[in-house]
Amino acid sequence: MNRLGLITLVVPGYDEAIDFYVRVLGFELLEDTRITEHKRWVVVRPRGASETGLLLARAASGRQRTSIGEQTGGRVGFFLYTTDFPGEYRRLRAAGVRFEEQPRHEPYGTVAVFTDPYGNRWDLLEPIESR
């Protein structure tokens, strides 16, 4: 059996990324292990999730720094599923998350696009099948 374990997200710094993903989005910090003086293995994922997590990787070169927030070429690249869209939308807005649009209903569910502090675009999504 194969599964998708981690997706790397390049960030400017570990601690500010942990703060956003854990405190604001409500993810859990699964691991924060120092590898070298400047490199850590930092893994977060949504609370209650059992599969894919994000590996928060601090940009270590100029090329990596220019990719921060542009890893998907301006497209929505991350999808945060919820079973309570209205409640999660209100909670995230109250925490200062910037949404690019008002919630909308699509054939696949209720969705609104938001950005993380680095410019990565996310869908907050309640799929039809979770209603």
VMD Tcl script that builds the backbone (N, CA, C; Angstrom):
set m [mol new atoms 393]
animate dup $m
set s [atomselect $m all]
$s set {name element resname resid chain x y z} {
  {N N MET 1 A 0.844 -1.187 0.000}
  {CA C MET 1 A 0.000 0.000 0.000}
  {C C MET 1 A 0.883 1.243 0.000}
  {N N ASN 2 A 0.542 2.196 -0.817}
  {CA C ASN 2 A 1.228 3.479 -0.851}
  {C C ASN 2 A 0.310 4.552 -0.285}
  {N N ARG 3 A 0.925 5.583 0.255}
  {CA C ARG 3 A 0.159 6.731 0.732}
  {C C ARG 3 A 1.045 7.954 0.646}
  {N N LEU 4 A 0.437 9.110 0.579}
  {CA C LEU 4 A 1.165 10.368 0.559}
  {C C LEU 4 A 1.387 10.788 2.010}
  {N N GLY 5 A 2.650 10.818 2.446}
  {CA C GLY 5 A 2.952 11.086 3.847}
  {C C GLY 5 A 3.120 12.560 4.158}
  {N N LEU 6 A 4.019 13.248 3.422}
  {CA C LEU 6 A 4.312 14.642 3.696}
  {C C LEU 6 A 4.383 15.443 2.408}
  {N N ILE 7 A 4.066 16.716 2.529}
  {CA C ILE 7 A 4.249 17.681 1.452}
  {C C ILE 7 A 5.112 18.795 2.021}
  {N N THR 8 A 6.192 19.127 1.336}
  {CA C THR 8 A 7.082 20.180 1.810}
  {C C THR 8 A 6.505 21.545 1.481}
  {N N LEU 9 A 6.535 22.413 2.462}
  {CA C LEU 9 A 6.124 23.796 2.291}
  {C C LEU 9 A 7.320 24.664 2.703}
  {N N VAL 10 A 7.890 25.394 1.755}
  {CA C VAL 10 A 9.046 26.238 2.038}
  {C C VAL 10 A 8.571 27.514 2.724}
  {N N VAL 11 A 9.190 27.819 3.863}
  {CA C VAL 11 A 8.805 28.966 4.688}
  {C C VAL 11 A 10.059 29.778 5.030}
  {N N PRO 12 A 9.882 31.053 5.408}
  {CA C PRO 12 A 11.052 31.864 5.749}
  {C C PRO 12 A 11.701 31.466 7.073}
  {N N GLY 13 A 10.900 31.009 8.034}
  {CA C GLY 13 A 11.434 30.640 9.342}
  {C C GLY 13 A 10.541 29.620 10.017}
  {N N TYR 14 A 11.144 28.791 10.842}
  {CA C TYR 14 A 10.388 27.717 11.489}
  {C C TYR 14 A 9.375 28.220 12.512}
  {N N ASP 15 A 9.826 29.057 13.433}
  {CA C ASP 15 A 8.958 29.424 14.554}
  {C C ASP 15 A 7.728 30.200 14.122}
  {N N GLU 16 A 7.879 31.135 13.184}
  {CA C GLU 16 A 6.697 31.888 12.726}
  {C C GLU 16 A 5.746 30.975 11.959}
  {N N ALA 17 A 6.269 30.005 11.223}
  {CA C ALA 17 A 5.413 29.062 10.496}
  {C C ALA 17 A 4.669 28.155 11.471}
  {N N ILE 18 A 5.376 27.663 12.483}
  {CA C ILE 18 A 4.714 26.843 13.504}
  {C C ILE 18 A 3.602 27.645 14.157}
  {N N ASP 19 A 3.874 28.895 14.495}
  {CA C ASP 19 A 2.867 29.737 15.142}
  {C C ASP 19 A 1.617 29.842 14.275}
  {N N PHE 20 A 1.782 30.115 12.986}
  {CA C PHE 20 A 0.611 30.250 12.124}
  {C C PHE 20 A -0.143 28.927 11.994}
  {N N TYR 21 A 0.547 27.877 11.652}
  {CA C TYR 21 A -0.149 26.617 11.388}
  {C C TYR 21 A -0.742 25.990 12.642}
  {N N VAL 22 A -0.091 26.154 13.780}
  {CA C VAL 22 A -0.600 25.562 15.017}
  {C C VAL 22 A -1.584 26.497 15.718}
  {N N ARG 23 A -1.177 27.735 15.968}
  {CA C ARG 23 A -2.042 28.637 16.733}
  {C C ARG 23 A -3.224 29.131 15.911}
  {N N VAL 24 A -2.986 29.531 14.668}
  {CA C VAL 24 A -4.052 30.134 13.862}
  {C C VAL 24 A -4.905 29.079 13.167}
  {N N LEU 25 A -4.272 28.181 12.405}
  {CA C LEU 25 A -5.062 27.183 11.680}
  {C C LEU 25 A -5.511 26.029 12.572}
  {N N GLY 26 A -4.876 25.855 13.717}
  {CA C GLY 26 A -5.307 24.793 14.628}
  {C C GLY 26 A -4.695 23.437 14.336}
  {N N PHE 27 A -3.611 23.406 13.568}
  {CA C PHE 27 A -2.925 22.147 13.298}
  {C C PHE 27 A -2.219 21.681 14.569}
  {N N GLU 28 A -1.809 20.418 14.567}
  {CA C GLU 28 A -1.002 19.914 15.665}
  {C C GLU 28 A 0.446 19.802 15.206}
  {N N LEU 29 A 1.342 20.070 16.122}
  {CA C LEU 29 A 2.771 19.945 15.861}
  {C C LEU 29 A 3.155 18.504 16.155}
  {N N LEU 30 A 3.481 17.754 15.105}
  {CA C LEU 30 A 3.821 16.345 15.274}
  {C C LEU 30 A 5.289 16.139 15.610}
  {N N GLU 31 A 6.146 16.981 15.047}
  {CA C GLU 31 A 7.572 16.809 15.279}
  {C C GLU 31 A 8.295 18.130 15.057}
  {N N ASP 32 A 9.277 18.378 15.894}
  {CA C ASP 32 A 10.170 19.521 15.747}
  {C C ASP 32 A 11.536 19.066 16.248}
  {N N THR 33 A 12.327 18.516 15.339}
  {CA C THR 33 A 13.617 17.933 15.677}
  {C C THR 33 A 14.734 18.740 15.034}
  {N N ARG 34 A 15.690 19.158 15.839}
  {CA C ARG 34 A 16.859 19.876 15.322}
  {C C ARG 34 A 17.775 18.875 14.622}
  {N N ILE 35 A 18.149 19.195 13.373}
  {CA C ILE 35 A 19.044 18.341 12.588}
  {C C ILE 35 A 20.457 18.923 12.608}
  {N N THR 36 A 20.551 20.231 12.348}
  {CA C THR 36 A 21.820 20.958 12.432}
  {C C THR 36 A 21.520 22.282 13.130}
  {N N GLU 37 A 22.511 23.128 13.212}
  {CA C GLU 37 A 22.308 24.435 13.843}
  {C C GLU 37 A 21.216 25.239 13.135}
  {N N HIS 38 A 21.075 25.056 11.817}
  {CA C HIS 38 A 20.134 25.860 11.035}
  {C C HIS 38 A 18.980 25.059 10.422}
  {N N LYS 39 A 18.966 23.760 10.620}
  {CA C LYS 39 A 17.951 22.935 9.966}
  {C C LYS 39 A 17.197 22.104 10.993}
  {N N ARG 40 A 15.854 22.127 10.834}
  {CA C ARG 40 A 14.985 21.330 11.707}
  {C C ARG 40 A 14.036 20.512 10.850}
  {N N TRP 41 A 13.536 19.434 11.422}
  {CA C TRP 41 A 12.511 18.597 10.797}
  {C C TRP 41 A 11.220 18.937 11.520}
  {N N VAL 42 A 10.365 19.745 10.871}
  {CA C VAL 42 A 9.141 20.247 11.505}
  {C C VAL 42 A 7.941 19.745 10.712}
  {N N VAL 43 A 7.075 18.994 11.387}
  {CA C VAL 43 A 5.900 18.408 10.732}
  {C C VAL 43 A 4.645 18.839 11.487}
  {N N VAL 44 A 3.666 19.356 10.734}
  {CA C VAL 44 A 2.361 19.724 11.281}
  {C C VAL 44 A 1.285 19.063 10.426}
  {N N ARG 45 A 0.114 18.912 11.013}
  {CA C ARG 45 A -1.042 18.445 10.231}
  {C C ARG 45 A -2.309 18.835 10.975}
  {N N PRO 46 A -3.434 18.885 10.262}
  {CA C PRO 46 A -4.692 19.233 10.921}
  {C C PRO 46 A -4.993 18.266 12.073}
  {N N ARG 47 A -5.518 18.820 13.153}
  {CA C ARG 47 A -5.893 17.968 14.300}
  {C C ARG 47 A -6.879 16.900 13.839}
  {N N GLY 48 A -6.634 15.691 14.273}
  {CA C GLY 48 A -7.522 14.580 13.942}
  {C C GLY 48 A -7.196 13.898 12.628}
  {N N ALA 49 A -6.359 14.506 11.809}
  {CA C ALA 49 A -5.974 13.878 10.540}
  {C C ALA 49 A -5.004 12.738 10.825}
  {N N SER 50 A -5.026 11.732 9.983}
  {CA C SER 50 A -4.134 10.596 10.208}
  {C C SER 50 A -3.218 10.333 9.023}
  {N N GLU 51 A -3.329 11.111 7.993}
  {CA C GLU 51 A -2.528 10.864 6.797}
  {C C GLU 51 A -1.522 11.976 6.564}
  {N N THR 52 A -1.701 12.711 5.513}
  {CA C THR 52 A -0.718 13.661 5.017}
  {C C THR 52 A -0.490 14.831 5.974}
  {N N GLY 53 A 0.774 15.180 6.141}
  {CA C GLY 53 A 1.154 16.342 6.926}
  {C C GLY 53 A 1.995 17.285 6.088}
  {N N LEU 54 A 2.293 18.438 6.654}
  {CA C LEU 54 A 3.172 19.413 6.006}
  {C C LEU 54 A 4.539 19.378 6.681}
  {N N LEU 55 A 5.573 19.271 5.874}
  {CA C LEU 55 A 6.935 19.429 6.354}
  {C C LEU 55 A 7.292 20.894 6.141}
  {N N LEU 56 A 7.428 21.648 7.213}
  {CA C LEU 56 A 7.778 23.061 7.123}
  {C C LEU 56 A 9.285 23.159 6.984}
  {N N ALA 57 A 9.747 23.595 5.823}
  {CA C ALA 57 A 11.171 23.629 5.508}
  {C C ALA 57 A 11.624 25.074 5.338}
  {N N ARG 58 A 12.557 25.503 6.183}
  {CA C ARG 58 A 13.079 26.867 6.087}
  {C C ARG 58 A 13.911 27.011 4.821}
  {N N ALA 59 A 13.630 28.062 4.078}
  {CA C ALA 59 A 14.380 28.320 2.851}
  {C C ALA 59 A 15.860 28.484 3.189}
  {N N ALA 60 A 16.699 27.754 2.456}
  {CA C ALA 60 A 18.131 27.748 2.754}
  {C C ALA 60 A 18.975 28.360 1.643}
  {N N SER 61 A 18.325 28.832 0.584}
  {CA C SER 61 A 19.074 29.430 -0.525}
  {C C SER 61 A 18.217 30.533 -1.148}
  {N N GLY 62 A 18.851 31.334 -1.983}
  {CA C GLY 62 A 18.112 32.382 -2.682}
  {C C GLY 62 A 17.003 31.820 -3.541}
  {N N ARG 63 A 17.279 30.751 -4.230}
  {CA C ARG 63 A 16.259 30.125 -5.077}
  {C C ARG 63 A 15.069 29.664 -4.240}
  {N N GLN 64 A 15.354 29.043 -3.098}
  {CA C GLN 64 A 14.260 28.593 -2.237}
  {C C GLN 64 A 13.485 29.782 -1.676}
  {N N ARG 65 A 14.171 30.853 -1.302}
  {CA C ARG 65 A 13.475 32.042 -0.784}
  {C C ARG 65 A 12.529 32.636 -1.828}
  {N N THR 66 A 12.926 32.612 -3.099}
  {CA C THR 66 A 12.038 33.170 -4.133}
  {C C THR 66 A 10.820 32.284 -4.374}
  {N N SER 67 A 10.859 31.027 -3.949}
  {CA C SER 67 A 9.715 30.137 -4.151}
  {C C SER 67 A 8.683 30.240 -3.029}
  {N N ILE 68 A 9.016 30.920 -1.942}
  {CA C ILE 68 A 8.074 31.026 -0.824}
  {C C ILE 68 A 6.795 31.694 -1.316}
  {N N GLY 69 A 5.691 31.033 -1.094}
  {CA C GLY 69 A 4.387 31.555 -1.504}
  {C C GLY 69 A 4.073 31.361 -2.974}
  {N N GLU 70 A 4.996 30.832 -3.737}
  {CA C GLU 70 A 4.811 30.653 -5.187}
  {C C GLU 70 A 5.034 29.208 -5.623}
  {N N GLN 71 A 4.947 28.293 -4.692}
  {CA C GLN 71 A 5.256 26.899 -5.008}
  {C C GLN 71 A 4.279 26.276 -5.994}
  {N N THR 72 A 3.106 26.868 -6.126}
  {CA C THR 72 A 2.118 26.326 -7.065}
  {C C THR 72 A 1.790 27.329 -8.170}
  {N N GLY 73 A 2.685 28.287 -8.392}
  {CA C GLY 73 A 2.515 29.220 -9.494}
  {C C GLY 73 A 1.293 30.109 -9.388}
  {N N GLY 74 A 0.847 30.412 -8.171}
  {CA C GLY 74 A -0.304 31.292 -7.982}
  {C C GLY 74 A -1.640 30.580 -7.906}
  {N N ARG 75 A -1.642 29.299 -8.152}
  {CA C ARG 75 A -2.885 28.515 -8.033}
  {C C ARG 75 A -3.134 28.133 -6.583}
  {N N VAL 76 A -4.374 27.782 -6.274}
  {CA C VAL 76 A -4.642 27.176 -4.975}
  {C C VAL 76 A -3.892 25.846 -4.963}
  {N N GLY 77 A -3.072 25.668 -3.959}
  {CA C GLY 77 A -2.267 24.463 -3.901}
  {C C GLY 77 A -2.548 23.588 -2.700}
  {N N PHE 78 A -3.354 24.101 -1.766}
  {CA C PHE 78 A -3.593 23.378 -0.520}
  {C C PHE 78 A -5.080 23.428 -0.212}
  {N N PHE 79 A -5.602 22.341 0.316}
  {CA C PHE 79 A -7.039 22.201 0.528}
  {C C PHE 79 A -7.273 21.738 1.958}
  {N N LEU 80 A -7.844 22.622 2.772}
  {CA C LEU 80 A -8.140 22.310 4.157}
  {C C LEU 80 A -9.619 21.936 4.249}
  {N N TYR 81 A -9.883 20.651 4.456}
  {CA C TYR 81 A -11.254 20.153 4.528}
  {C C TYR 81 A -11.808 20.356 5.936}
  {N N THR 82 A -13.089 20.659 6.004}
  {CA C THR 82 A -13.782 20.829 7.272}
  {C C THR 82 A -15.164 20.201 7.176}
  {N N THR 83 A -15.731 19.854 8.311}
  {CA C THR 83 A -17.111 19.378 8.360}
  {C C THR 83 A -18.030 20.457 8.931}
  {N N ASP 84 A -17.461 21.628 9.258}
  {CA C ASP 84 A -18.233 22.756 9.794}
  {C C ASP 84 A -17.731 24.038 9.144}
  {N N PHE 85 A -18.096 24.241 7.887}
  {CA C PHE 85 A -17.596 25.404 7.163}
  {C C PHE 85 A -17.930 26.717 7.871}
  {N N PRO 86 A -19.198 26.974 8.244}
  {CA C PRO 86 A -19.506 28.274 8.863}
  {C C PRO 86 A -18.683 28.534 10.131}
  {N N GLY 87 A -18.573 27.539 10.982}
  {CA C GLY 87 A -17.832 27.704 12.226}
  {C C GLY 87 A -16.347 27.913 11.989}
  {N N GLU 88 A -15.750 27.137 11.098}
  {CA C GLU 88 A -14.319 27.250 10.824}
  {C C GLU 88 A -14.007 28.561 10.102}
  {N N TYR 89 A -14.878 28.976 9.196}
  {CA C TYR 89 A -14.697 30.246 8.494}
  {C C TYR 89 A -14.700 31.402 9.498}
  {N N ARG 90 A -15.663 31.412 10.419}
  {CA C ARG 90 A -15.733 32.466 11.440}
  {C C ARG 90 A -14.491 32.437 12.335}
  {N N ARG 91 A -14.071 31.251 12.745}
  {CA C ARG 91 A -12.909 31.116 13.633}
  {C C ARG 91 A -11.644 31.637 12.963}
  {N N LEU 92 A -11.443 31.264 11.701}
  {CA C LEU 92 A -10.243 31.696 10.987}
  {C C LEU 92 A -10.237 33.205 10.750}
  {N N ARG 93 A -11.380 33.756 10.378}
  {CA C ARG 93 A -11.454 35.215 10.194}
  {C C ARG 93 A -11.156 35.939 11.506}
  {N N ALA 94 A -11.695 35.441 12.609}
  {CA C ALA 94 A -11.451 36.062 13.914}
  {C C ALA 94 A -9.970 35.970 14.299}
  {N N ALA 95 A -9.284 34.948 13.799}
  {CA C ALA 95 A -7.853 34.771 14.084}
  {C C ALA 95 A -6.976 35.593 13.144}
  {N N GLY 96 A -7.604 36.321 12.215}
  {CA C GLY 96 A -6.853 37.199 11.330}
  {C C GLY 96 A -6.498 36.620 9.974}
  {N N VAL 97 A -7.034 35.454 9.647}
  {CA C VAL 97 A -6.768 34.873 8.331}
  {C C VAL 97 A -7.447 35.725 7.270}
  {N N ARG 98 A -6.712 36.005 6.199}
  {CA C ARG 98 A -7.238 36.849 5.118}
  {C C ARG 98 A -7.850 35.974 4.024}
  {N N PHE 99 A -9.151 36.105 3.849}
  {CA C PHE 99 A -9.856 35.399 2.779}
  {C C PHE 99 A -9.907 36.301 1.559}
  {N N GLU 100 A -9.737 35.730 0.397}
  {CA C GLU 100 A -9.761 36.487 -0.863}
  {C C GLU 100 A -11.168 36.695 -1.386}
  {N N GLU 101 A -12.124 35.993 -0.827}
  {CA C GLU 101 A -13.484 36.013 -1.356}
  {C C GLU 101 A -14.467 35.619 -0.274}
  {N N GLN 102 A -15.727 35.841 -0.567}
  {CA C GLN 102 A -16.792 35.364 0.290}
  {C C GLN 102 A -17.000 33.876 0.010}
  {N N PRO 103 A -17.517 33.130 0.991}
  {CA C PRO 103 A -17.807 31.709 0.737}
  {C C PRO 103 A -18.755 31.558 -0.450}
  {N N ARG 104 A -18.540 30.494 -1.187}
  {CA C ARG 104 A -19.403 30.213 -2.337}
  {C C ARG 104 A -19.745 28.724 -2.354}
  {N N HIS 105 A -20.863 28.427 -2.980}
  {CA C HIS 105 A -21.319 27.038 -3.089}
  {C C HIS 105 A -21.020 26.550 -4.499}
  {N N GLU 106 A -20.292 25.466 -4.553}
  {CA C GLU 106 A -19.929 24.826 -5.818}
  {C C GLU 106 A -20.518 23.423 -5.844}
  {N N PRO 107 A -20.550 22.779 -7.011}
  {CA C PRO 107 A -21.096 21.415 -7.075}
  {C C PRO 107 A -20.385 20.436 -6.135}
  {N N TYR 108 A -19.139 20.719 -5.790}
  {CA C TYR 108 A -18.361 19.818 -4.937}
  {C C TYR 108 A -18.413 20.205 -3.461}
  {N N GLY 109 A -18.952 21.400 -3.126}
  {CA C GLY 109 A -19.055 21.784 -1.727}
  {C C GLY 109 A -19.012 23.288 -1.517}
  {N N THR 110 A -18.893 23.706 -0.265}
  {CA C THR 110 A -18.777 25.111 0.099}
  {C C THR 110 A -17.299 25.427 0.237}
  {N N VAL 111 A -16.881 26.561 -0.337}
  {CA C VAL 111 A -15.454 26.861 -0.413}
  {C C VAL 111 A -15.202 28.357 -0.320}
  {N N ALA 112 A -14.035 28.721 0.214}
  {CA C ALA 112 A -13.533 30.100 0.173}
  {C C ALA 112 A -12.010 30.010 0.168}
  {N N VAL 113 A -11.382 30.854 -0.631}
  {CA C VAL 113 A -9.924 30.871 -0.757}
  {C C VAL 113 A -9.326 31.825 0.271}
  {N N PHE 114 A -8.293 31.342 0.964}
  {CA C PHE 114 A -7.537 32.208 1.868}
  {C C PHE 114 A -6.052 32.058 1.577}
  {N N THR 115 A -5.264 32.985 2.109}
  {CA C THR 115 A -3.818 32.905 1.946}
  {C C THR 115 A -3.154 32.782 3.309}
  {N N ASP 116 A -2.060 32.033 3.318}
  {CA C ASP 116 A -1.252 31.967 4.530}
  {C C ASP 116 A -0.344 33.198 4.554}
  {N N PRO 117 A 0.441 33.399 5.591}
  {CA C PRO 117 A 1.260 34.623 5.668}
  {C C PRO 117 A 2.302 34.754 4.560}
  {N N TYR 118 A 2.533 33.695 3.812}
  {CA C TYR 118 A 3.582 33.690 2.790}
  {C C TYR 118 A 3.038 33.873 1.386}
  {N N GLY 119 A 1.712 33.881 1.254}
  {CA C GLY 119 A 1.092 34.052 -0.046}
  {C C GLY 119 A 0.590 32.772 -0.679}
  {N N ASN 120 A 0.791 31.633 -0.025}
  {CA C ASN 120 A 0.246 30.375 -0.548}
  {C C ASN 120 A -1.268 30.435 -0.469}
  {N N ARG 121 A -1.906 29.997 -1.522}
  {CA C ARG 121 A -3.362 30.031 -1.583}
  {C C ARG 121 A -3.933 28.683 -1.147}
  {N N TRP 122 A -4.947 28.749 -0.292}
  {CA C TRP 122 A -5.603 27.579 0.281}
  {C C TRP 122 A -7.098 27.650 0.016}
  {N N ASP 123 A -7.727 26.518 -0.160}
  {CA C ASP 123 A -9.188 26.415 -0.118}
  {C C ASP 123 A -9.585 25.930 1.268}
  {N N LEU 124 A -10.482 26.647 1.922}
  {CA C LEU 124 A -11.209 26.084 3.057}
  {C C LEU 124 A -12.428 25.444 2.419}
  {N N LEU 125 A -12.602 24.158 2.603}
  {CA C LEU 125 A -13.598 23.418 1.816}
  {C C LEU 125 A -14.380 22.441 2.682}
  {N N GLU 126 A -15.700 22.543 2.598}
  {CA C GLU 126 A -16.562 21.512 3.156}
  {C C GLU 126 A -17.154 20.759 1.981}
  {N N PRO 127 A -16.612 19.564 1.720}
  {CA C PRO 127 A -17.106 18.786 0.574}
  {C C PRO 127 A -18.578 18.390 0.758}
  {N N ILE 128 A -19.264 18.243 -0.348}
  {CA C ILE 128 A -20.673 17.827 -0.329}
  {C C ILE 128 A -20.873 16.581 0.510}
  {N N GLU 129 A -19.983 15.584 0.375}
  {CA C GLU 129 A -20.188 14.319 1.065}
  {C C GLU 129 A -20.043 14.424 2.579}
  {N N SER 130 A -19.512 15.533 3.111}
  {CA C SER 130 A -19.377 15.659 4.574}
  {C C SER 130 A -20.566 16.356 5.204}
  {N N ARG 131 A -21.524 16.778 4.402}
  {CA C ARG 131 A -22.700 17.482 4.957}
  {C C ARG 131 A -23.729 16.496 5.445}
}
mol reanalyze $m
mol bondsrecalc $m
mol representation Tube
mol addrep $m
